[in-house]
Amino acid sequence: MASITIRNLDDALKRKLRLRAAHQNRSMEDEARDILRTALAQEPAETRNLADAIRELIEPLGGVELEVPPRVPMREPPDFE
């Protein structure tokens, strides 16, 4: 089995882990293993395209048909001389 060392752990976080472990009647090490096991057992959230996510939110509200202006030839660039 592998082992890890966690450095620079905030005192408040360590205290919470100690209290949580005591509440569960286990060691801090066993509680940390359980937290990691639970967190890593979850499937990662599905990543979606931002445009698709926005469309999914807005589509039920209905849409607006906008008139597309006709294409015209490009204007001549201005002469600054």
Residue pairs with C-beta under 8 A, 6 or more apart in sequence:
6 32
14 28
17 28
17 31
17 32
17 35
18 28
20 31
21 27
21 28
21 30
21 31
24 31
24 34
26 34
